[in-house]
Amino acid sequence: MKSLKPVTHTLEIRIRSMRNDPVAQIEAGSTFQAFAVGDKFHHNMFDTRAWHDLPQEGEVFFIVDKAHAIADIGTYIHHMVILCLAAAAADHLA
């Protein structure tokens, strides 16, 4: 019987465009919750010194795009979730 490979999980965050360099990356031993375009994303628990286009007064980050990347590294499988955030008025979806 073929044995299953372990899976590593990474969450990568980009601002305004998927083409921009990541501003944060978190690795975990288990999968992250499901994210959806339009979800609010609170950045307060991150070190944001390297981030650009932070929300201004009355704004929050929203997820504006997301992608998954999966790679077979050989001894394990790597699953990356990439989120693209943009600041907008907190009630812009109301």
C-alpha positions as CSV (number, residue, x, y, z in Angstrom):
1,M,0.0,0.0,0.0
2,K,1.3,3.4,-0.9
3,S,1.9,5.7,2.1
4,L,0.5,9.2,2.2
5,K,2.8,12.1,2.2
6,P,2.6,14.8,4.9
7,V,1.3,18.2,3.9
8,T,2.7,21.6,4.9
9,H,0.5,24.7,4.7
10,T,1.4,28.3,4.0
11,L,-0.6,31.4,4.0
12,E,0.9,34.2,1.9
13,I,-0.5,37.8,1.9
14,R,-0.1,40.3,-0.9
15,I,-1.4,43.9,-1.1
16,R,-3.4,45.3,-4.1
17,S,-2.1,42.8,-6.7
18,M,-1.1,39.2,-6.9
19,R,1.9,40.5,-8.9
20,N,3.2,42.4,-5.8
21,D,5.8,40.7,-3.5
22,P,4.3,39.0,-0.4
23,V,4.2,41.2,2.8
24,A,3.6,38.2,5.1
25,Q,3.9,34.5,5.2
26,I,2.7,32.0,7.8
27,E,3.4,28.3,7.9
28,A,1.2,25.8,9.7
29,G,0.9,22.1,10.4
30,S,-2.7,22.0,9.5
31,T,-5.0,23.6,6.9
32,F,-6.2,27.2,7.2
33,Q,-9.9,28.0,7.4
34,A,-11.7,28.7,4.1
35,F,-11.2,32.3,2.8
36,A,-13.5,34.0,0.4
37,V,-13.2,37.1,-1.8
38,G,-15.1,39.8,0.0
39,D,-14.1,38.7,3.5
40,K,-12.8,41.3,5.9
41,F,-9.2,40.6,6.9
42,H,-7.9,42.1,10.2
43,H,-4.2,42.7,10.0
44,N,-3.7,43.9,13.6
45,M,-1.8,40.8,14.7
46,F,0.8,41.1,12.0
47,D,4.0,43.1,12.0
48,T,3.0,45.5,9.3
49,R,6.2,47.7,9.1
50,A,6.9,46.3,5.6
51,W,3.3,46.5,4.4
52,H,2.2,49.2,2.0
53,D,-1.2,50.8,1.5
54,L,-2.4,50.2,5.0
55,P,-6.1,51.0,5.7
56,Q,-6.7,54.6,6.8
57,E,-9.2,55.7,9.4
58,G,-12.6,54.0,8.7
59,E,-11.1,51.5,6.4
60,V,-10.3,47.8,6.7
61,F,-8.6,45.2,4.5
62,F,-10.8,43.1,2.3
63,I,-9.8,39.9,0.4
64,V,-10.0,40.9,-3.3
65,D,-8.4,37.8,-4.8
66,K,-7.2,34.4,-3.7
67,A,-5.3,31.5,-5.2
68,H,-4.0,28.1,-4.2
69,A,-0.6,26.6,-5.2
70,I,0.1,22.9,-4.6
71,A,3.4,21.2,-5.2
72,D,4.7,17.7,-4.7
73,I,8.2,18.4,-3.2
74,G,9.2,14.8,-3.1
75,T,8.9,13.8,0.6
76,Y,5.9,16.0,1.3
77,I,3.1,18.0,-0.4
78,H,3.1,21.8,-0.1
79,H,-0.2,23.7,-0.1
80,M,0.0,27.5,-0.3
81,V,-3.0,29.8,0.0
82,I,-2.3,33.3,-1.4
83,L,-4.5,36.2,-0.4
84,C,-4.6,39.6,-2.1
85,L,-5.9,42.4,0.2
86,A,-7.0,45.9,-0.5
87,A,-8.2,48.6,1.9
88,A,-11.7,50.0,1.5
89,A,-14.3,51.6,3.7
90,A,-15.4,49.2,6.4
91,D,-19.1,49.4,5.2
92,H,-18.5,49.4,1.5
93,L,-20.4,46.1,1.1
94,A,-23.3,47.2,3.2
